[in-house]
Amino acid sequence: ESGLTAGFMWQTLKRSSKVCQIETTVTSFIPYDNNVEILHVTVHNLSEEARRITAYGAIPIYCRSADNIRDHRNVTSMLHRITVEKDGIFVRPTMSFDEKGHRVNHNIYYASGYTGTGETPVSFYPSVEDFIGEGGTYTHPRAVYENYPGVSAPAKSAGKEAMGAFRFEETLLAPNGTADYILMLGVEDSEEPIHDILRQYNTKQKVESAL
């Protein structure tokens, strides 16, 4: 079952599975005073038994014009310079180019994640290849179905399609228990404002106070 509610610059999607006895709620919004999209995810155990869950966050980080889907996709992915930090994946392509010319790029694109209490992911999948695997898809990524270990922070990668994917520590949900996760994505032209934003919204309490 699914339900959607929405307002100005926010929306909440709730889905529940009678088979799995799990309900998830995702609220996405953009703060009026910061250049970031925030997703607050809650997982609720509806069963009468404790459940072990392993949560993943996965946001493709494309880092260039949509026109490059059709033109220069391969070569523009080669320009990606990917950095894995403890709280997320950051991508600064070396150049931006199209038929108008070549320009040095200064933008940093990022996807970060935290648990509701501010804990960071335990493993990362910084490229599409790392996450979906050979023959996998975005809806059926082999990193999830085959428990790929991923990489630990800090790490660097280059020349591949970037992926903001990461895995959180396994957690035990008591009957009627919940777990919260926070995902953030955005673009800035330097690292300092990114880390300022992450500090502002890296717990459930901070996110709820901003809604």
C-alpha positions as CSV (number, residue, x, y, z in Angstrom):
1,E,0.0,0.0,0.0
2,S,1.2,3.5,-0.8
3,G,0.2,7.0,0.1
4,L,1.5,10.4,-0.9
5,T,1.0,13.7,0.9
6,A,2.7,17.0,-0.2
7,G,3.0,20.7,0.3
8,F,5.1,23.6,-0.8
9,M,8.7,22.2,-1.3
10,W,8.1,19.0,0.5
11,Q,6.4,15.6,0.0
12,T,6.0,12.4,2.1
13,L,5.6,8.9,0.6
14,K,4.5,6.1,2.8
15,R,4.6,2.5,1.7
16,S,3.7,-0.6,3.7
17,S,4.2,-4.3,3.0
18,K,1.8,-6.8,4.5
19,V,4.1,-9.7,3.5
20,C,7.3,-8.2,5.0
21,Q,5.4,-6.4,7.9
22,I,7.5,-3.3,7.2
23,E,6.4,0.3,6.7
24,T,8.7,3.0,5.3
25,T,8.1,6.7,5.2
26,V,10.2,9.1,3.1
27,T,9.9,12.8,3.5
28,S,11.9,14.9,1.0
29,F,12.2,18.7,1.3
30,I,14.4,21.6,0.4
31,P,15.1,24.1,3.3
32,Y,14.2,27.7,2.3
33,D,17.7,28.9,3.4
34,N,20.0,26.2,2.1
35,N,20.9,24.7,-1.3
36,V,20.3,21.0,-0.4
37,E,17.6,18.4,-0.8
38,I,17.0,16.3,2.3
39,L,15.3,12.9,2.5
40,H,14.2,11.7,6.0
41,V,13.6,8.0,5.9
42,T,11.8,6.0,8.7
43,V,11.6,2.2,8.7
44,H,8.9,0.8,11.0
45,N,8.7,-2.8,12.1
46,L,5.0,-3.8,12.1
47,S,5.5,-7.4,13.2
48,E,5.5,-8.9,16.6
49,E,9.1,-10.2,16.2
50,A,12.4,-8.4,16.2
51,R,13.8,-7.8,12.7
52,R,17.3,-7.3,11.5
53,I,17.7,-4.7,8.7
54,T,20.6,-3.4,6.6
55,A,19.8,0.0,5.1
56,Y,21.4,1.4,1.9
57,G,21.3,4.8,0.4
58,A,21.7,5.2,-3.4
59,I,21.6,8.4,-5.4
60,P,23.2,8.6,-8.9
61,I,25.5,11.6,-9.1
62,Y,25.5,12.6,-12.7
63,C,27.5,15.8,-12.5
64,R,26.8,17.3,-15.9
65,S,24.2,18.5,-18.3
66,A,21.4,16.1,-19.3
67,D,22.5,16.7,-22.9
68,N,25.5,14.4,-22.1
69,I,23.1,11.5,-21.8
70,R,23.1,11.6,-25.6
71,D,26.4,13.3,-26.4
72,H,29.8,12.7,-24.9
73,R,28.5,10.5,-22.1
74,N,31.6,8.2,-22.0
75,V,34.2,10.9,-22.2
76,T,32.5,13.1,-19.6
77,S,32.4,10.3,-17.1
78,M,36.1,10.0,-17.6
79,L,36.4,13.5,-16.2
80,H,34.9,12.5,-12.8
81,R,37.1,12.8,-9.8
82,I,35.4,11.0,-6.9
83,T,36.3,11.3,-3.2
84,V,34.8,9.1,-0.5
85,E,34.6,10.7,3.0
86,K,33.2,9.3,6.2
87,D,29.8,10.8,5.6
88,G,29.4,10.7,1.8
89,I,30.6,10.7,-1.8
90,F,31.9,14.0,-3.4
91,V,32.5,14.4,-7.1
92,R,34.3,17.3,-8.8
93,P,34.7,16.7,-12.6
94,T,37.8,18.3,-14.0
95,M,36.1,20.0,-16.9
96,S,32.7,20.9,-18.3
97,F,32.3,20.9,-22.0
98,D,29.8,20.9,-24.9
99,E,29.7,22.2,-28.4
100,K,30.3,25.7,-27.1
101,G,33.7,24.9,-25.7
102,H,35.7,23.5,-22.8
103,R,35.6,25.1,-19.3
104,V,37.4,24.2,-16.0
105,N,34.8,22.9,-13.6
106,H,34.6,24.2,-10.0
107,N,31.3,22.5,-8.9
108,I,31.3,19.7,-6.3
109,Y,28.3,17.3,-6.4
110,Y,27.6,15.2,-3.4
111,A,25.4,12.6,-1.7
112,S,25.7,12.0,2.1
113,G,24.0,9.9,4.7
114,Y,23.5,9.5,8.4
115,T,21.4,7.5,10.8
116,G,18.9,9.3,12.9
117,T,21.5,9.6,15.7
118,G,24.2,11.0,13.4
119,E,26.2,7.8,12.7
120,T,27.8,7.6,9.2
121,P,27.8,4.8,6.7
122,V,30.1,1.8,7.2
123,S,30.7,1.1,3.5
124,F,30.5,3.0,0.1
125,Y,30.0,2.2,-3.6
126,P,31.4,5.3,-5.4
127,S,30.7,4.3,-9.0
128,V,27.7,2.8,-10.8
129,E,29.9,-0.2,-11.6
130,D,30.6,-0.8,-7.9
131,F,26.9,-0.6,-7.0
132,I,24.9,-2.3,-9.7
133,G,27.6,-4.8,-10.7
134,E,27.9,-6.6,-14.0
135,G,24.4,-7.3,-15.3
136,G,22.7,-5.5,-12.4
137,T,20.3,-2.6,-12.6
138,Y,19.5,0.4,-10.4
139,T,16.4,-1.4,-9.1
140,H,18.3,-4.7,-8.6
141,P,21.8,-3.7,-7.7
142,R,24.2,-6.6,-7.1
143,A,25.9,-4.7,-4.3
144,V,22.7,-5.3,-2.3
145,Y,21.6,-8.7,-3.4
146,E,25.1,-10.2,-3.2
147,N,26.3,-8.3,-0.2
148,Y,29.3,-6.6,-2.0
149,P,31.6,-5.3,0.7
150,G,32.2,-1.8,-0.9
151,V,35.0,0.4,0.2
152,S,35.8,2.3,3.4
153,A,36.5,6.0,3.8
154,P,38.7,7.7,2.9
155,A,39.1,6.6,-0.7
156,K,39.4,8.0,-4.2
157,S,38.3,7.0,-7.7
158,A,38.3,8.5,-11.1
159,G,37.1,8.1,-14.7
160,K,33.8,6.3,-13.9
161,E,30.1,7.1,-13.7
162,A,29.7,8.4,-10.1
163,M,27.3,6.9,-7.7
164,G,26.3,8.2,-4.2
165,A,25.7,4.8,-2.7
166,F,26.5,3.6,0.8
167,R,25.5,1.0,3.4
168,F,24.7,1.5,7.0
169,E,25.5,-0.8,10.0
170,E,23.0,-3.6,10.5
171,T,20.4,-2.8,13.2
172,L,17.9,-4.8,15.2
173,L,14.3,-3.4,15.1
174,A,12.2,-4.4,18.1
175,P,8.5,-5.1,17.6
176,N,6.9,-1.8,16.6
177,G,10.4,-0.3,16.6
178,T,11.7,2.3,14.1
179,A,15.0,3.3,12.6
180,D,15.7,6.7,11.0
181,Y,18.1,7.6,8.1
182,I,18.9,11.0,6.6
183,L,20.1,11.4,3.0
184,M,21.3,14.7,1.5
185,L,22.3,15.7,-2.0
186,G,23.4,19.0,-3.5
187,V,26.0,21.0,-5.4
188,E,28.4,23.7,-4.3
189,D,31.5,25.4,-5.6
190,S,33.6,24.6,-2.5
191,E,33.8,22.1,0.3
192,E,33.2,24.4,3.2
193,P,29.5,25.2,2.6
194,I,28.9,21.5,2.0
195,H,30.2,20.5,5.5
196,D,28.3,23.4,7.1
197,I,25.1,22.0,5.6
198,L,25.8,18.5,6.6
199,R,26.4,19.6,10.2
200,Q,23.0,21.4,10.2
201,Y,20.9,18.3,9.3
202,N,22.9,15.2,10.3
203,T,20.4,13.9,13.0
204,K,16.7,13.2,13.1
205,Q,16.2,15.9,15.6
206,K,17.8,18.6,13.4
207,V,15.8,17.5,10.4
208,E,12.5,17.5,12.2
209,S,13.2,21.0,13.6
210,A,13.8,22.2,10.0
211,L,10.5,20.9,8.7
